Amino acid sequence: MDWSKAKTILLIALVIVNMLLGSIYLLEKKEEKSHEFSEDELINKLSQKDIKLSVDIPNGENELKGIVVEYEFYDANDINDRFFDENGSIKYINDDLFEVSRQRETVTVINGKLLIYEEEKTEDETEKKVYTTMKELSNPLEKANEIAMQFMKDRGFSTDDMKLTFSNLTEDGYYLAYSNIHDGNYIESSFTTFEIKDDIVFRMERTWLDIKEIEDVVLKTIPAKKALLELLMKEEVYGKEITDISICYYFDPEKQDYFSKYKEIIEGRTVPAWRIQFSDGYKIILDFE
């Protein structure tokens, strides 16, 4: 065998392969560049779907440290202690649902993770209290926020990681929605909502995530401008106005490496995603993992 000829053929083959790889790389770069677009073009595309933009589109800042989160878990005895000083009545409806109640107040817990508090109002005038009408106050939102925060503190919940992100004043009172924050960034999907009539909480819902571990790793998602293109395919946001675009920690139980059902998932890792909130309180998480 002529090794000199074989060596020459091998070198020629390597040169051809390198040329092909170089051509492919240049074509990919050219295609990638052809898909680049300006912010004005994006805004125009959004406006064609009647999606309004009232905030700046973030540039960069599309990475976060990895964190491990765990669900705030609600036990019947703990709920009885927090809400009713251990004087409530506990009723286990099935393996996934229980209620704790006292007089007109009821706390329902589903899968140990979703907490729903309700107070049933009575029409009996002898039991009615005199409340200040929210609309008569000079700053009803501030008052409603104070009531919500005090409600949580009185029941042993921390409010340090809660941020008010939406409010709506109705004829009866306020609807307040709080998001979960860590180090200035949102943790999704995690929420606490209140419905306040006059000056009392008559309904509260909560599913919360706590930080279990901060990992020494930085995770990145796509730029916000590119992520917003996803809205063009989501008819549910047509006609809405974007009021906030923020990178967030996103925990999706369905994407965790578990073989168990959702109700059995208690913790997992987050990924960076884009949190888009609209003027009507609706929000959407754009996750590209």
N, C-alpha and C positions, 0 to 999 in steps of 0.2 A: 504493500500500500504506500502511495506517495504522500507522506505526511506533510510535505511542503504545500502540495496542492490542497490537501484537506484543511490545513491551517488557513490558507488563503480563502477557501470557500467559507469557512467558519467566520472569518473576519468580515467578509462581504455580507454574510447573513446577519451578523450583529449590527452592521451599519444600516442595513435595510430595516431591521426591527426598530432601531433607534429613530430612524427617519419616520417610520410609521407612527411610533409612539409620540414623536414630536408633532406630527401632523394632527393626530387625534387631540393632543393637548391644546394646540392652537385653535382647532375647530371648536372645542368645548369652551375655550375662553371667548372666542368670537360669538358663540351662541349665548353665553352668559352675558356678554356685554350688550347683545341685541335685546336682551330682556330687561336691561336696566331702564329705569324711568324716573322722571323728576317728581318732586312732591306735588307740583301743580297738576301733573298728569294723574297722579293718584287721587287727588281731591276731585278732579273732573270725573274720574271713573266712579267715585263714590256718589257724587252728586247725580249721576245718571240713574242711580238706584234710589235717589232721594235720601241718601244718608248724609246728614250734615255733620260738620266737624267744627267744634267750638274750642278745641285745645290744640296745642302744638304737637306734632308728631315727634316722639323721642328719637334722638340720633345716638347710636351707640348704646351703652348701658344695657346690653342684652345678655348679661351673664350674672349668675349668683352662686354663692357657695352652696354646696349640697347640704341638706338637712334631713334628719329622720324625724317624723312626727308620729304622734299617737293620739287616738281619739280620747276625749274626755268621756269617761265611762260613768253611767248613772246607775247606782244601786238603790233598790227600794228603801232600805233602812237609812241610807245616807240622805235620800230625798226627803224622807219623813222627818229626819232631824233638821235639815236645812230649812224646809218650808213650814213645818208644823210643830217644831219642838218635840218631836216623837209622839205627838198626840193625834196623828192622822190615821186613817184606816187604809191598809194595804190590800189590794186585790190583784192577784195574778190571773190574767185573762188567758194567756197561753205562754209558751216558752219565749216568745218574742215581745210580749206586751204586758205591762202592768200599770196600775193606777194607784195613786196615793191621794186621798181626799180628806177634807175636813170642812163641814158645813157647805159653803157655796164654792169653795176652792178645790180644784183638781189638777194634779200633775200626772200627765200620761207620758210614759217612756216606751219608745219603740226600738227594738234591737240594742238596747242599752246606750244608744248614741243620740237619738233624737228626743229632746225634752220639750214637752208642750205644757205650759201653765195656762190655766183658764180660771177666771172668776165669773161666776154667773150672777148677774145683777137681778135683784128682786124688784117687783113693782109695788111691794108693800110700803106705803109711805112711812110707816112707823119704823122701818129699818133703813130708810134712805138717809144718807149723810148729806151735808151741805158742802158741795164742791165748788171751786172757782172755775168758771167756764174758761177754757184755754184761750179762746179768741179775745177775751176781755183783757188778757195780760199784754204788757208792752213788748215782751219778748217771749212768746209762747214756746218757741223751739228750745231756748235755754232752759225754761222750766221743765219741759218734757224730758230733755236730756238729763237734768238733775234727778228727776223722778226715776228714770230708767237706771241710772248709775247707782242710786241709793237702794233700789230694789235688788240689784245684784250684790252689793256690799252687805246688805242685811242678811243675805242668804249664803254668805261665805265665798262668793265668786270674785276673782280678781278682775278689775276693769282696766288694768295697765295695758293689756294687749287688745283692747277694743277701740275701734275708730268709727265714728259715725260717718257713713258714706251716702246715706239717702234719707230724706224725710219728706213727709207729705201731710199737710194739714187738711183735715176733712171737717165736715160739719160737727162731728162728735169729738174730735181730738186729733192726736198725732199718730202716724205710723212711722216708726224709726227702724232703720236697718244698720247694723254694725258689722264691720268686717274685722277679721283677725289680722294683726300686724306683728311682724318681727323685724327688728332693726330697720324700721322704716318701710318695709316691703310687706305687701299683702300675702296671706296664706290662704289659698283656695283649695277645696271648697269648704268653707267654714263660716258660720254666720250666727248672729243673734238678732232677732227682730222683736219689736214691741208694738202693741196697740194700746194707746193710752187714752182713756175717756175721762173728761174732767181732770182730776189730778190723781188718778189711780191706774195701775197696770191691770188691764182685764184680760190680756193675752200676751204670752211670751213664747217664742220658739228658739231652740238653740241646738246646733250641732257644732262642736268645737274641736280644734286640733291643738295639741300642746307640743312644744319642742322637746324631743327626747335626746337628740344628739346633733351636734354641728360637725360636719365632716370636713376634712382638710382637702377638699377638691372643689374646683370651680367648673360649673356647668354652663353651657352657652346655648341659646336658642337663636332663631333667625332674627334679623333686624325688624323693627316695628313696621317700617314702611312696606316691607314684603309681606309681613303677617297680615296687615290690614286688607290685602287683596282677597283674603279668605271671606271677608264680609260680603263680597260681591255675589257669592254663591249661597248666602244665608237669607232667605226671604223674610224670616222673622224680624230682621233688623231694618228692612226697607222702611223709609219714612221716619226713622229715628234720628236723634241728635246725640253724637258722641261727646261726653263731658269729661271723660278721663281715660287715658291710655297709660297703663303702668305694667312694668314687669312684675311678676309675682312668683311665689313658690306654689307649685300646683301638685296636689296629691290626688291621684285617681286610683281608687281601690281596684278597679277592674284591670289596671295595667301592672299590678303588683304580682310578684312571683309566688302566688298562693294557689293551692288547689282547693281551698275551702270556699264557702259561700261568702257573700259580702258581709253578712252579719257577724262572721267569725273573724274578719280582718280588723285588727286593732292598731296596727302601725304600718309604716312603710316610708319609702324615700320620696322626696319631692323632686320635681324637675322645673326648670324655669319656663314660664309661659307668659303670654300677654293677656292682661285683664282689661277688657273694654267695657266701660260703663256708659249707660245712656241716661238722658235727662229724666226718663220715666222710672228709673230705678232698675231697669233690666240690665243684666250684665252677661257677658259671654267670655269664656276662657279659650284662647287660641293656643293649642298645644301641638307641637310638631315633633314629639318624640316617636 
